[in-house]
């Protein structure tokens, strides 16, 4: 009876770990920035023991944590770039020749906001600065 | 108008140990009369249209779709890392991006890819004349071999018939059971990971069988 009870307990524990793994996998899939890991040797398909399931769960939890950190860092860089762009638009004269790429803002494409003088040399001498948005990717891309 | 008859889908058995651990795990198969032949134009066109609709953005996000996600989770549950050992649909997506299309030239290979890309459920083929009895899933026993090949480690999850293991789950198939030049009937089987809707699972087999019989 004890043996059966223990088997049932272990089975329930394995089922719980599988639920946790499924939840972590869903979280990992939803994160935009997933760090790349060195390929680990993968065994063949088998019914995992409690210990193996725990290792899978812990490894996935570490990956989710790394992916969240990476997403957070990227988010901070993008926020800083957006603030810089706002300052450029507000006061172009204080940001001469500063360039912010669309990719730095998390936007697709190859466009870039660039502070340039209006009418070239005349604008430089007169202090007429403006923010210009360049068009998309060059054909070579 | 010709009558359309759908092939009969047969439910496979799941060994008790596996059924206890994975209550929703399924295996089913259909038998179709189809020998080796080149991809017919209709199938080639269908795959061409499928490839045109399949872009890099979808390849990147495919792991978030319900059916591919269910296979990723199941891979983790059985000790396969889907980032190392790609799930079938992710492997097909990468192949599509690398080769620029899906068409291989063999009707069977192309029908398997069609079913996979249409439903997200992988389908495999065996020579039905070399299959002994109903198909099922079980764990390999000590000393068992995959066809004439190497010994299988005990505990490996395999697709088996009465005679023994036919294929490792999501892995190699016994070379002597694969369809060959003298194949007249094919046994097409699919393994449904827990969480895969029955509709997708069954449609994969019907889609593959339909493409081969067309």
Interface residues (C-beta under 8 A of the other chain):
Chain A: X11 X14 X18 X21 X22 X25 X26 X29 X30 X37 X39 X40 X42 X43 X44 X45 X46 X47 X48 X52 X53 X56 X60
Chain B: X17 X18 X20 X21 X63 X64 X69 X72 X73 X76 X77 X78 X79 X80 X81 X83 X84 X85 X139 X153 X155 X156 X157 X168 X169 X170 X171 X195
